[in-house]
Amino acid sequence: MTLDSPRLWGPDDPYLYSVRSELVGSDGRVLDRVTNPLGVRTFSFDAERGFVLNGEPLKLIGTNRHQDYLHYGNALTAEMHRHDLKLMKEMGSNCLRISHYPHDPAVLEMCDRYGLICFEEIPVICYITCSEEFERNSLSQIGEMIRRDYNHPCIVAWNTSNEVTQPRPESRQWTDVQKEEYDAYLAAFLGRLERFVQDADPTRESMIVLCYDPVTNVRKGFHQAELIGYNKYIGWYEGELGDLQGFLDRYRSAEPGKPMFLSEYGAGADVRIHSFEPSLYDHSEEFQILYFKHHLKVLMENDFVAGATVWNFNDFNSESRVDAIPHINEKALVTADRRPKASYYYYKTVLSKEPFVSIPTQQWKVRGGREDAPDAGVCTQPVEVFANTRQVELFLNGRSLGVQPVEEHCAQFRVPYRSGENVLELHSRSDDGRELRDVLKIDFRMQPYDFRSGRMPFEEIAVNCGSPCFFNDATKNDYLWLPDQPYREGSWGYVGGRVYRRDGKRLGSDHNIMGTALDPLYQTQLRGVESYRFDVPDGNYRLTLLFAELDRASQADRSFDIVVNGRTLAEDVDLAARYGVDRAVSISYDVCSEEGQGIRVDFPVRRGEAVLNGIMLRRVY
């Protein structure tokens, strides 16, 4: 069959022909009929130009995906699959890595329709078993995958494995000879998988996804594929944020003749956590945005990189994970129930071919802070917006905050919030004259500059001790927990102490905290705290203290008292002995302030140093 001047399939025009196959009996009756999609396209992967579709270079930018949904696990309906693909297309994705196993047929159906370039793989993950049975199973799975999905034009490569260069658990006891024998077997095994793919489907690329060092992997013969993918979490699990270019240069030096694809990269983000001072492992949406800004810029500057897929599209269940949301891998662009994170809107701004503007932190609807000055009535905080237009104007409650130029898809504003509802409106105009608008309503909870001010009476405050981050779990109607601060007269804060950073760099603990669903409040900690002060007016208050022993039992040698306004309320508080490690502890007291003394909580030390994870004060009457 020959098509004259066919309409070519691709992300911008995913045109599908239909091919009908019929089984006809000897009497001319149609016994069976099958219709398959046909997308006419040419493609190649080039070590210099990256991915080439229909004769033109195309940088592939998209995501990985696990078929997993909040409360459903892997039991998604077909409509759930289709909805995910719709969100990806709306974001501007042009590719999808289907990880780490073939997904429901609805996924490839939608990728064909949306023009998403796909990489599909079998679940040979992390390490292999050196046996004929394991190899037969692997080859069988590849064959089944190719036979099932061969007719889908969206697929450009079959991936044989994921990160199989990870050491087997028992390899720590191996001799050097045993390790060399395993590496040799692994290289030969990967070679056999590659040859099977090339024989089964010579029209597509064979692919392998690796981790660790490309120089070592080349030396050991692990680059057994036409397209080489790498999972590298530079600036998260390894190295610094600025080290991605160094890795790309190292790959190109080690393997100049094979095209390269960044198959996984990402940083964790919990939509409950926000920071104006984002830092490594704070799990704030703001750090994730910083991470993706850097990576996307570097990827776009390197033509030889065929593309990259964020890990992951959606947060998903992962039993062994801890982090801010235990048992959930939270590096994704949308939550497990598909609420877009700020980073989703950043990618949409960069990738969309349509004019687009966004106030990105749509999940951060409850905010707060201390008013700017005595009786100012406003608290001014930064707001970053995204746009792919030339300039934007931001309005607060109908009043313009000015016009700002858009630089690298971002613009910055200073917003003077008032207590209560604040309506932000972002306006812009595209080059062709279209009006663009986005709206975000914020419930702002103001803290008076001076707690003793009569104009704005103090009501309550919750502080995320040892953390520069805001925390609010709107799904549980929880408090807005404010970032910690040193004591300021007339206000609140700690006296003595330091922020806990594991390994001296990463904020807080990565342990699963028992007895709470608000792990981030207990994972960060103020260590060596001497006292905590609130210069509140006279009255009766409810004081709540949050603790968790984050050191292992063998290292947790601390004991302290709790003293409020000179009155000892608890003695010899040994968190590990009383409650165990990694256990949320919440202790509340009824306290009072008299004769202008405010509320002062002291932590006299008996052994080690005192710690504090959170503190809340609420006026009763």
C-alpha positions as CSV (number, residue, x, y, z in Angstrom):
1,M,0.0,0.0,0.0
2,T,1.3,3.4,-0.9
3,L,0.1,6.8,0.5
4,D,0.6,9.8,-1.7
5,S,1.5,12.9,0.4
6,P,0.3,11.4,3.7
7,R,-0.7,13.6,6.6
8,L,2.1,13.1,9.1
9,W,1.5,12.2,12.7
10,G,3.1,14.2,15.6
11,P,2.4,16.2,18.8
12,D,1.1,19.2,16.9
13,D,-1.1,17.2,14.5
14,P,-1.7,13.6,15.8
15,Y,-3.6,12.6,12.7
16,L,-4.5,8.9,12.6
17,Y,-5.5,6.8,9.6
18,S,-7.4,3.6,10.3
19,V,-6.3,0.2,9.0
20,R,-8.9,-2.5,8.8
21,S,-8.0,-6.1,8.7
22,E,-10.6,-8.7,7.8
23,L,-10.7,-12.5,7.9
24,V,-12.9,-13.6,5.0
25,G,-14.3,-17.1,4.7
26,S,-14.4,-19.2,1.5
27,D,-18.0,-18.1,1.0
28,G,-17.1,-14.4,1.1
29,R,-18.5,-13.8,4.6
30,V,-16.4,-11.6,7.0
31,L,-15.5,-13.8,9.9
32,D,-13.6,-11.3,11.9
33,R,-12.5,-7.7,11.6
34,V,-9.9,-5.7,13.5
35,T,-9.2,-1.9,13.1
36,N,-5.9,-0.4,14.2
37,P,-4.6,3.1,14.2
38,L,-2.0,4.2,11.7
39,G,0.1,7.2,12.3
40,V,2.5,8.0,9.5
41,R,5.8,9.4,10.8
42,T,9.5,9.1,10.5
43,F,11.8,9.4,13.5
44,S,15.3,8.8,14.6
45,F,17.6,9.4,17.6
46,D,20.8,11.2,16.8
47,A,23.9,11.6,19.1
48,E,24.2,15.3,18.0
49,R,20.7,16.4,17.2
50,G,18.7,14.5,19.7
51,F,15.3,13.3,18.7
52,V,14.2,14.0,15.1
53,L,10.5,13.6,14.1
54,N,9.5,13.9,10.5
55,G,12.8,15.4,9.6
56,E,12.8,18.1,12.3
57,P,14.6,18.1,15.7
58,L,12.1,17.9,18.6
59,K,13.1,18.2,22.2
60,L,11.1,15.6,24.1
61,I,9.8,17.0,27.5
62,G,7.3,15.0,29.5
63,T,6.9,12.8,32.5
64,N,7.0,9.3,33.8
65,R,3.8,7.7,35.1
66,H,2.7,5.0,37.5
67,Q,-0.9,3.9,37.1
68,D,-1.7,4.6,40.7
69,Y,-4.4,6.8,42.3
70,L,-5.3,7.9,45.8
71,H,-7.4,5.2,47.6
72,Y,-7.5,3.1,44.4
73,G,-3.9,1.8,44.2
74,N,-3.4,0.3,40.7
75,A,-7.1,-0.4,40.2
76,L,-7.8,2.6,38.0
77,T,-10.8,2.9,35.7
78,A,-10.2,3.6,32.0
79,E,-11.5,7.1,32.5
80,M,-8.9,7.8,35.2
81,H,-6.2,6.8,32.7
82,R,-7.7,9.0,30.0
83,H,-7.9,11.9,32.5
84,D,-4.2,11.7,33.3
85,L,-3.3,11.8,29.6
86,K,-5.6,14.8,29.2
87,L,-3.8,16.7,32.0
88,M,-0.4,15.8,30.4
89,K,-1.5,17.1,27.1
90,E,-2.9,20.3,28.6
91,M,0.4,20.8,30.4
92,G,2.2,20.8,27.0
93,S,3.9,17.4,27.3
94,N,5.0,15.8,24.1
95,C,6.3,12.5,25.5
96,L,5.6,9.9,28.2
97,R,7.8,7.2,29.7
98,I,5.4,4.4,30.6
99,S,7.1,3.1,33.8
100,H,8.0,0.5,34.8
101,Y,5.6,-2.0,33.1
102,P,3.1,-1.9,30.3
103,H,0.0,0.1,31.4
104,D,-3.7,-0.3,30.6
105,P,-4.4,-0.1,26.8
106,A,-6.4,3.1,27.4
107,V,-3.0,4.9,28.0
108,L,-1.5,4.1,24.5
109,E,-4.9,4.8,22.9
110,M,-4.8,8.3,24.3
111,C,-1.1,8.8,23.5
112,D,-1.9,8.0,19.8
113,R,-4.7,10.5,19.9
114,Y,-2.7,13.2,21.6
115,G,0.5,12.8,19.8
116,L,2.6,11.9,22.8
117,I,5.9,10.1,22.0
118,C,6.1,7.0,24.2
119,F,8.8,4.7,25.7
120,E,7.4,1.4,27.0
121,E,9.2,-1.1,29.2
122,I,9.0,-4.3,31.1
123,P,9.5,-4.6,34.9
124,V,13.1,-5.7,35.0
125,I,14.1,-3.3,37.8
126,C,17.1,-2.6,40.0
127,Y,18.9,-6.0,39.7
128,I,18.5,-9.3,38.0
129,T,18.6,-13.0,38.9
130,C,21.3,-14.9,37.1
131,S,19.2,-17.8,35.9
132,E,17.8,-19.2,32.7
133,E,14.3,-18.9,34.1
134,F,14.7,-15.2,34.8
135,E,16.0,-14.6,31.3
136,R,13.2,-16.6,29.7
137,N,10.6,-14.6,31.7
138,S,12.2,-11.3,30.7
139,L,12.3,-12.2,27.0
140,S,8.7,-13.5,27.2
141,Q,7.5,-10.2,28.7
142,I,9.3,-8.2,26.0
143,G,7.8,-10.3,23.3
144,E,4.3,-10.0,24.8
145,M,4.7,-6.2,25.1
146,I,5.8,-5.8,21.5
147,R,3.1,-8.0,20.1
148,R,0.4,-6.2,22.1
149,D,1.5,-2.7,21.3
150,Y,3.3,-2.9,18.0
151,N,0.6,-1.0,16.0
152,H,0.7,2.1,18.2
153,P,2.4,5.0,16.4
154,C,3.2,6.7,19.7
155,I,5.8,4.2,20.6
156,V,9.4,4.9,19.5
157,A,11.4,2.7,21.8
158,W,11.2,-0.5,23.8
159,N,13.0,-0.3,27.1
160,T,14.5,-3.6,28.4
161,S,15.3,-2.6,32.0
162,N,15.5,0.1,34.7
163,E,18.5,0.7,36.9
164,V,19.7,-2.9,36.9
165,T,23.2,-1.7,37.7
166,Q,22.2,-1.3,41.3
167,P,24.1,-3.8,43.5
168,R,22.2,-6.8,44.7
169,P,21.5,-6.8,48.5
170,E,23.9,-9.7,49.2
171,S,26.7,-8.2,47.1
172,R,28.2,-6.6,50.2
173,Q,29.5,-10.0,51.1
174,W,30.8,-10.8,47.6
175,T,34.5,-11.0,46.8
176,D,35.8,-8.8,43.9
177,V,35.8,-11.9,41.7
178,Q,32.1,-12.5,42.4
179,K,31.3,-8.9,41.6
180,E,33.2,-9.1,38.3
181,E,31.4,-12.3,37.4
182,Y,28.0,-10.7,38.1
183,D,28.8,-7.6,36.1
184,A,29.9,-9.8,33.1
185,Y,26.7,-11.9,33.3
186,L,24.6,-8.7,33.5
187,A,26.3,-7.2,30.5
188,A,25.7,-10.3,28.5
189,F,22.1,-10.6,29.7
190,L,21.4,-7.0,28.6
191,G,23.0,-7.7,25.3
192,R,20.7,-10.6,24.7
193,L,17.6,-8.5,25.6
194,E,18.7,-5.8,23.2
195,R,19.2,-8.2,20.3
196,F,15.8,-9.7,21.0
197,V,14.2,-6.2,20.7
198,Q,16.1,-5.4,17.5
199,D,15.0,-8.7,15.9
200,A,11.4,-8.4,17.1
201,D,10.9,-4.8,15.9
202,P,13.7,-3.3,13.8
203,T,11.5,-0.2,13.1
204,R,12.0,1.1,16.7
205,E,14.9,1.8,19.0
206,S,16.1,-0.5,21.7
207,M,16.5,1.4,25.0
208,I,18.0,0.8,28.4
209,V,17.7,3.0,31.5
210,L,20.7,3.1,33.9
211,C,21.9,5.0,36.9
212,Y,25.2,5.9,38.5
213,D,28.3,6.8,36.5
214,P,28.3,6.6,32.7
215,V,32.1,6.1,32.5
216,T,31.9,3.1,34.7
217,N,28.8,1.7,32.9
218,V,30.5,2.0,29.5
219,R,33.6,0.3,30.9
220,K,31.6,-2.6,32.2
221,G,29.6,-3.0,28.9
222,F,26.2,-2.0,30.3
223,H,25.3,0.5,27.5
224,Q,23.5,-2.4,25.6
225,A,21.0,-0.4,23.6
226,E,20.6,2.1,20.8
227,L,19.2,4.8,23.1
228,I,20.6,5.3,26.6
229,G,18.5,6.6,29.4
230,Y,19.8,7.8,32.7
231,N,18.0,8.4,36.0
232,K,19.8,11.2,37.8
233,Y,18.5,13.2,40.7
234,I,21.2,15.8,40.7
235,G,20.6,18.5,43.3
236,W,18.3,16.1,45.3
237,Y,19.9,12.8,46.0
238,E,23.3,13.6,44.7
239,G,25.5,16.7,44.0
240,E,24.4,20.3,43.9
241,L,21.7,21.9,41.8
242,G,24.2,23.3,39.4
243,D,25.9,19.9,38.6
244,L,23.6,18.7,35.8
245,Q,25.7,20.2,33.0
246,G,28.7,18.4,34.4
247,F,26.9,15.0,34.2
248,L,25.8,15.7,30.6
249,D,29.4,16.5,29.7
250,R,30.6,13.3,31.4
251,Y,28.1,11.2,29.5
252,R,29.0,12.7,26.1
253,S,32.7,12.1,26.8
254,A,32.1,8.5,27.8
255,E,29.6,7.7,25.0
256,P,29.8,10.2,22.2
257,G,28.2,7.9,19.6
258,K,24.9,7.1,21.3
259,P,21.9,9.4,21.9
260,M,21.1,10.1,25.5
261,F,17.7,10.6,27.3
262,L,17.3,11.9,30.9
263,S,14.7,9.3,31.9
264,E,14.2,10.5,35.5
265,Y,14.9,13.6,37.5
266,G,12.9,15.4,40.2
267,A,12.6,16.8,43.7
268,G,9.9,16.1,46.4
269,A,7.2,18.6,47.1
270,D,4.3,18.4,49.6
271,V,1.6,20.9,48.7
272,R,1.1,21.6,52.5
273,I,4.6,23.0,52.7
274,H,5.7,26.5,51.5
275,S,8.8,28.7,52.0
276,F,10.1,32.1,51.1
277,E,13.6,30.6,51.7
278,P,13.5,27.2,49.9
279,S,16.3,24.8,50.6
280,L,17.3,21.3,49.9
281,Y,14.9,18.7,51.3
282,D,12.5,21.1,52.8
283,H,9.8,19.5,50.5
284,S,8.4,22.9,49.7
285,E,6.7,23.6,46.4
286,E,9.1,26.5,46.0
287,F,12.2,24.3,46.1
288,Q,10.7,22.0,43.5
289,I,10.1,25.0,41.2
290,L,13.7,26.1,41.7
291,Y,14.9,22.6,40.8
292,F,12.8,22.3,37.6
293,K,13.7,25.8,36.5
294,H,17.4,24.9,36.5
295,H,17.0,21.5,35.0
296,L,14.7,22.6,32.2
297,K,17.0,25.5,31.2
298,V,20.1,23.2,31.0
299,L,18.2,20.5,29.1
300,M,17.0,23.0,26.5
301,E,20.6,24.3,26.0
302,N,22.0,20.9,25.1
303,D,20.8,19.8,21.7
304,F,22.3,16.3,21.9
305,V,20.0,15.4,24.8
306,A,17.0,13.8,23.1
307,G,14.7,14.8,26.0
308,A,13.8,14.2,29.6
309,T,10.9,12.9,31.6
310,V,10.1,14.2,35.1
311,W,9.8,11.6,37.9
312,N,6.8,11.5,38.2
313,F,3.5,12.8,36.7
314,N,1.5,11.9,39.8
315,D,2.4,11.2,43.5
316,F,2.0,7.5,44.0
317,N,2.1,4.8,46.7
318,S,5.5,3.5,47.7
319,E,5.5,1.6,50.9
320,S,9.1,1.9,51.8
321,R,9.3,5.7,51.3
322,V,9.2,8.1,54.3
323,D,9.9,11.8,53.5
324,A,7.2,14.4,54.2
325,I,4.3,12.1,53.3
326,P,5.2,8.5,54.4
327,H,4.5,5.8,51.9
328,I,4.1,8.3,49.1
329,N,6.6,9.3,46.4
330,E,5.9,13.0,46.2
331,K,8.2,14.2,43.4
332,A,5.4,14.5,41.0
333,L,3.7,17.5,39.2
334,V,0.3,16.6,40.6
335,T,-0.9,15.1,43.8
336,A,-2.1,11.5,44.2
337,D,-5.7,12.8,43.7
338,R,-4.5,14.8,40.7
339,R,-4.5,18.4,42.1
340,P,-1.8,20.3,40.1
341,K,1.2,21.5,42.0
342,A,2.9,24.8,41.3
343,S,5.5,23.0,39.1
344,Y,2.7,21.7,36.8
345,Y,1.8,25.3,36.0
346,Y,5.5,26.1,35.5
347,Y,5.8,23.4,32.9
348,K,2.6,24.4,31.3
349,T,3.8,28.0,31.0
350,V,7.1,26.9,29.4
351,L,5.7,24.2,27.1
352,S,2.4,25.5,26.1
353,K,2.1,26.9,22.5
354,E,-1.0,28.9,23.6
355,P,-0.7,32.1,25.7
356,F,-0.9,31.3,29.4
357,V,-0.7,33.0,32.8
358,S,-0.9,31.5,36.2
359,I,-0.8,32.3,39.9
360,P,0.8,28.9,40.5
361,T,0.4,28.0,44.2
362,Q,-3.2,27.1,43.8
363,Q,-3.1,24.7,46.8
364,W,-1.8,27.4,49.2
365,K,-5.1,29.1,50.0
366,V,-4.5,29.7,53.7
367,R,-1.6,32.1,54.4
368,G,-0.5,34.2,57.3
369,G,2.2,36.4,58.8
370,R,3.1,39.3,61.1
371,E,1.9,42.7,60.0
372,D,4.6,45.0,58.6
373,A,4.6,47.6,61.4
374,P,2.6,48.6,64.4
375,D,-1.1,49.2,63.3
376,A,-0.1,48.8,59.6
377,G,-3.0,46.4,59.0
378,V,-1.1,44.7,56.2
379,C,1.5,42.0,55.8
380,T,3.6,42.2,52.7
381,Q,4.8,38.9,51.1
382,P,6.3,38.0,47.8
383,V,4.2,36.3,45.1
384,E,5.7,34.7,42.0
385,V,3.6,34.3,38.9
386,F,4.1,32.5,35.6
387,A,3.4,33.7,32.1
388,N,4.5,33.1,28.5
389,T,3.6,36.7,27.6
390,R,5.7,39.8,27.7
391,Q,4.3,41.5,30.8
392,V,1.7,40.9,33.5
393,E,-0.3,43.0,35.9
394,L,-1.4,41.8,39.3
395,F,-4.5,43.1,41.2
396,L,-5.2,42.7,44.9
397,N,-8.9,43.1,45.8
398,G,-9.4,45.1,42.6
399,R,-6.4,47.4,43.1
400,S,-3.4,47.2,40.8
401,L,0.0,46.3,42.2
402,G,1.7,47.4,39.0
403,V,2.9,45.9,35.8
404,Q,6.0,43.7,35.7
405,P,8.0,42.3,32.8
406,V,8.1,38.6,32.3
407,E,11.6,37.2,32.5
408,E,12.2,33.4,31.9
409,H,8.5,32.9,32.2
410,C,8.3,34.5,35.7
411,A,7.5,37.8,37.3
412,Q,7.7,38.9,41.0
413,F,5.3,41.0,43.0
414,R,5.1,42.2,46.6
415,V,1.6,41.8,47.9
416,P,0.3,43.7,51.0
417,Y,-2.3,41.2,52.3
418,R,-5.0,42.3,54.8
419,S,-6.6,40.0,57.3
420,G,-9.3,37.8,55.9
421,E,-10.2,37.1,52.2
422,N,-7.7,38.5,49.6
423,V,-8.5,38.1,45.9
424,L,-5.4,38.0,43.6
425,E,-6.1,38.6,39.9
426,L,-3.4,38.2,37.3
427,H,-4.0,40.0,33.9
428,S,-2.0,39.9,30.7
429,R,-2.5,40.3,26.9
430,S,-1.0,38.0,24.3
431,D,0.7,39.3,21.2
432,D,-2.4,38.6,19.2
433,G,-4.6,40.6,21.5
434,R,-6.1,37.9,23.7
435,E,-7.0,38.8,27.3
436,L,-5.6,36.4,29.8
437,R,-6.6,36.1,33.5
438,D,-6.0,33.9,36.5
439,V,-7.6,34.3,40.0
440,L,-6.6,33.0,43.4
441,K,-8.5,33.6,46.7
442,I,-6.4,33.6,49.8
443,D,-7.6,33.4,53.4
444,F,-4.9,35.5,55.2
445,R,-4.5,35.1,58.9
446,M,-2.7,38.2,60.3
447,Q,-0.6,38.2,63.4
448,P,-0.4,41.7,65.1
449,Y,3.0,43.4,65.0
450,D,2.7,43.8,68.8
451,F,0.6,41.1,70.5
452,R,-0.4,43.6,73.1
453,S,-2.0,45.9,70.6
454,G,-5.5,46.8,71.3
455,R,-6.5,47.4,67.7
456,M,-5.8,43.9,66.6
457,P,-6.2,41.5,69.6
458,F,-4.2,38.4,69.7
459,E,-6.2,35.2,69.2
460,E,-3.9,32.2,68.4
461,I,-0.7,31.3,66.8
462,A,1.0,28.0,65.7
463,V,4.7,27.8,65.0
464,N,6.6,25.2,62.9
465,C,9.6,25.1,65.2
466,G,13.0,24.6,63.6
467,S,11.7,25.3,60.1
468,P,11.6,28.2,57.7
469,C,8.4,26.8,56.2
470,F,4.7,27.4,56.4
471,F,2.6,24.3,56.9
472,N,-1.1,23.9,56.5
473,D,-3.1,20.7,55.9
474,A,-6.4,22.1,54.5
475,T,-7.9,18.6,54.2
476,K,-7.9,18.3,57.9
477,N,-8.9,21.9,58.7
478,D,-5.6,22.2,60.6
479,Y,-3.9,25.3,61.8
480,L,-1.7,27.4,59.7
481,W,1.8,26.8,61.2
482,L,4.1,29.7,60.7
483,P,7.9,29.6,60.1
484,D,10.0,29.8,63.2
485,Q,11.9,32.9,64.2
486,P,14.2,34.2,66.9
487,Y,12.4,36.1,69.7
488,R,11.3,39.6,68.8
489,E,10.1,42.0,71.5
490,G,6.3,42.4,71.4
491,S,5.9,39.3,69.3
492,W,7.1,35.7,69.6
493,G,10.1,33.5,69.0
494,Y,12.7,31.2,70.4
495,V,15.7,32.1,72.7
496,G,18.7,29.9,72.1
497,G,18.7,26.9,69.8
498,R,19.4,25.9,66.2
499,V,17.6,24.4,63.2
500,Y,18.1,20.6,63.0
501,R,19.7,19.5,59.7
502,R,20.6,15.9,59.2
503,D,24.0,15.5,57.7
504,G,24.4,19.2,58.3
505,K,22.6,20.1,55.1
506,R,19.2,18.5,54.7
507,L,16.4,20.1,56.7
508,G,14.9,17.9,59.4
509,S,14.4,14.2,59.5
510,D,13.3,11.8,56.8
511,H,11.7,9.3,59.3
512,N,8.2,8.2,59.3
513,I,6.7,9.7,62.5
514,M,4.3,7.4,64.3
515,G,1.0,8.6,65.7
516,T,0.3,11.5,63.3
517,A,-0.6,12.3,59.7
518,L,1.2,15.7,60.1
519,D,4.7,14.3,59.8
520,P,6.4,17.5,58.6
521,L,5.6,19.3,61.9
522,Y,7.5,16.6,63.8
523,Q,10.3,16.0,61.2
524,T,11.7,19.5,61.7
525,Q,13.1,20.5,65.1
526,L,14.6,23.3,67.1
527,R,17.6,21.9,69.1
528,G,19.2,23.4,72.1
529,V,16.2,25.6,72.7
530,E,16.4,27.5,76.0
531,S,13.0,29.1,76.0
532,Y,10.1,30.2,73.8
533,R,8.3,33.5,74.4
534,F,5.0,35.1,73.5
535,D,4.5,38.7,74.5
536,V,0.7,38.3,74.8
537,P,-1.6,40.4,76.9
538,D,-2.9,39.2,80.3
539,G,-5.4,36.4,80.0
540,N,-5.9,32.6,80.0
541,Y,-4.4,30.5,77.2
542,R,-4.1,27.0,76.0
543,L,-0.5,26.0,75.3
544,T,0.4,23.0,73.1
545,L,3.9,21.7,72.7
546,L,4.9,19.2,70.0
547,F,7.9,16.9,70.4
548,A,9.5,13.9,68.7
549,E,12.7,12.1,69.5
550,L,14.5,12.1,66.1
551,D,17.7,10.5,67.2
552,R,18.0,6.7,67.4
553,A,17.5,5.2,70.8
554,S,21.2,4.6,71.3
555,Q,22.0,8.3,70.7
556,A,18.9,9.9,72.3
557,D,20.3,10.9,75.7
558,R,18.4,14.0,76.7
559,S,16.2,15.1,79.6
560,F,14.7,18.5,80.3
561,D,11.9,20.1,82.3
562,I,9.0,22.3,81.1
563,V,8.6,25.5,83.0
564,V,5.9,28.1,82.2
565,N,6.2,31.6,83.8
566,G,8.4,30.1,86.5
567,R,6.0,27.2,87.3
568,T,7.3,23.7,86.6
569,L,4.7,21.7,84.7
570,A,6.8,18.6,83.7
571,E,10.0,17.2,85.1
572,D,12.7,15.0,83.6
573,V,11.1,14.7,80.1
574,D,13.0,11.9,78.4
575,L,11.2,11.6,75.0
576,A,12.9,8.3,74.0
577,A,12.3,6.6,77.4
578,R,8.7,7.8,77.8
579,Y,7.4,7.6,74.2
580,G,10.1,6.0,72.0
581,V,11.8,7.4,69.0
582,D,10.0,8.8,65.9
583,R,6.8,9.1,67.9
584,A,4.6,12.3,67.8
585,V,4.0,13.8,71.2
586,S,1.5,16.6,71.8
587,I,1.2,18.0,75.4
588,S,-1.2,20.7,76.3
589,Y,-1.5,23.0,79.4
590,D,-3.8,25.7,80.6
591,V,-1.6,28.7,81.4
592,C,-2.2,32.3,82.2
593,S,-0.4,35.6,81.7
594,E,-0.5,38.1,84.6
595,E,0.9,41.6,85.2
596,G,2.2,41.9,81.6
597,Q,4.5,39.0,81.8
598,G,3.3,37.2,78.7
599,I,3.9,33.5,78.3
600,R,7.4,32.2,78.6
601,V,8.2,28.5,78.3
602,D,11.6,27.5,79.6
603,F,13.3,24.1,79.0
604,P,15.9,23.6,81.8
605,V,18.2,20.8,80.8
606,R,19.1,17.8,82.9
607,R,21.0,15.8,80.2
608,G,21.9,16.6,76.6
609,E,19.9,19.4,75.1
610,A,16.2,20.3,74.9
611,V,14.3,20.0,71.6
612,L,11.0,21.5,70.4
613,N,9.1,20.6,67.2
614,G,6.1,22.8,67.3
615,I,4.3,25.2,69.6
616,M,0.8,26.6,69.6
617,L,-0.8,29.2,71.8
618,R,-4.6,30.0,71.8
619,R,-6.4,32.6,73.9
620,V,-9.2,31.0,75.8
621,Y,-10.6,34.2,77.5
